[in-house]
Amino acid sequence: MSEATLINGREAQGLPIDSCRLQIAKSKVQPMDALTLSNNHEAQKGLCLSRGMLEPVMACPPLRQGWSAESGILYCGSGSQRLGGIFEIFFESYWRRFTSLRHAEWRCQLKGKARFVLWRRNATNGAEKQVAEYFGDGSANEVNIVLRAELESTEESSLQVEVEAAEGAVLSEIGWYARSPAPNLIRLGLVITTYEREAFLRANLIRLAGQSNDAQLVIVNHGSPGLHERMADAVHGGLEVRFIDQENSGGAGGFTRGMSEHRRVGHASHILLMDDDIDLPGDLIERVLAVLAWADQPLCLGGAMFDYHSRTKLFSAGDFLLPGSFGIGHVAPSGGGDAAVVRDVDFLARLHTPDFNAWWCFAFPVDAMDAVGLPMPCFIRGDDVEYGYRLKRAGWPTVCWPGIAVWHMPFAEKAAPWQMFYDRRNSLFANAIHGRVQLSDALRKLTGGFFHHLLRYDYDRVKAMTSGIAAFNQGASAMAAWTDTDHRRLLAETNQHSARAAQKLGVNNRMQKPERLHGRRRSVAMVLRLLSDLFLPRAKGPALWLMPNVAWRPDYLRRPRLAVETAMDGSPQRVFCYDRRESWTALWQCLRALTGMAWRFRQKVELPQLE
């Protein structure tokens, strides 16, 4: 079998392959604020900017009792319903700031009677102003409803439609449209890097097939060979898919391979990167294409991440680098965001300026690769951070567009000690490239994190951290040469202490949620506890079993010899056990690693370039 296999959905169905350009005929509707049209498809020709009610779980406010939606069709009940979810509203401030679009239309097909009101909502203070209204009667024949708006607001705002007096009515083909052809011709090259997540991949292939619009998809497979054979029945429509089997080179290596393939073929104007453990909306590609087709300035386009299990829970709408630190902050409302809460949707409508967007959904121009090169060869974790920041510095800032989003598996389910290796190594290399963090700040942050985990008896995590710093000291060539074999060895080496600690478990008498120390008392206690761990190994209390979802911390009032984090059913999840020898070994290795880092802090990093 060849390493790359091409499957084209049109060929599989015996259909002709044609070039689908992202351009439209001029709309034939009359210039009125609100009107109805006959059921004439020619009159509805226009660029669809987004489709509504495809994801009713994201409705805001939630659909009232008696109202329901399925497959983009809204079945109306009594009372009124605001179509204010992130997939239903039009984020006016973003379209005005980043595109040349100055007119927008909300459309639907109406069967029955209904009153429609178009509102402009200020995202800062919640003030609303009516833009247009119309009462439509589609009792005899289904009619098309169009509400028009000039994008004239200079405030951070959104356009939202309210449906009233519509009991028994049915709305279909709901969406926002442009009134004139888009100025840019866009062809998307999609990349998915996958490793043994075939159920996710299959579901997303099926969803992508109906919205491909001349897109080409490269799937880089790091798992079991023969993926193209197992996925052949999931490729439909006009989607052209190329499968590439290769040795596991991590997400960074997989995405880099896919990016290089698209540039070599020369079909794509933009590349869209997506993780393999996401659930994507039914019109994601259409939304991405629409924004890029109207963009009037260089930019990269990101999508927000929502929790795969808690569908309205927002994790991030773009990310930023914390000043003077390796830390990352997420664009999200304070305390977390919920797409079913009006004020949190308003937050998304406000203009934000992230430094990068993670690659669960990220699009950028192919031409940008000629200017900045390829991603840092860091295997996993941090390739998206460094590359997005590099693009921003080169003149392609990231815009996380509200209304473009995916559902992603929560990161808490994936947290593991070995990740600290990549976080430390890769952030140091990224800083060597961009020079954001000074040596004094880096030493303070790294030692602070080290002592925190040392006091938790988390020797696996401490080992991963110090090994990551030591790997940075070996230079960028060692990073580029890192393989799946190295990765597997890392996994084994950073799971040894936890496995040994689990063997020392006794009987669980009572789970607890301990009291924490605060303020000056906490600071003094941390120093004394470090000295005690190094010099007074017997000064420890009995084992501490924590309540489910309570993390073991070194600043609890009680200082046990062994701490147990538990799952919801009360079973042990992670075990931490004090070991004086491990504490001294970790301290010595950290000092050696930090000394080497100080010498090589500003080392030169040669980034991979296009051939």
Secondary structure, DSSP 8 states (H G I E B T S, - for coil): --SEEEEEHHHHTT-------S--------S-SEEEE-S-GGGG-S-EEEE-SS-GGG-SS---TT-EEETTEEE--SS-EEE-STTTSB-HHHHHHHBS--EEEEEEEEESEEEEEEEEEETTT--EEEEEEEEEE-SSS-EEEEEEEE----SSEEEEEEEES-TT-EEEEEEEE-SS--S----EEEEEEESS-HHHHHHHHHHHHTT-TT-EEEEEE-SSS-HHHHHGGG--TT-EEEEEE----HHHHHHHHHHHHHHHH---SEEEEE-SSEE--TTHHHHHHHHHHHB-S--EEEEEEEESSSTTEEEESSEEE-TTSS-EEE---TT-EETTSHHHHHHHHS----SB--TTSEEEETHHHHHH-S----SSSSHHHHHHHHHHHTT--EEEEEEEEEEE--GGGT--TTHHHHHHHHHHHHHHHH--S-HHHHHHHHHHHHHHHHHTT-HHHHHHHHHHHHHHHT-HHHHHT--HHHHHHHHHHTSHHHHHHHTT-------B---B--HHHHHHHHHHHHHHHHH-TT--BS-EEB-TT----TTBSS-BSEEEEE-TTS-EEEEEE--HHHHHHHHHHHHHHHHHHHHHTT---------
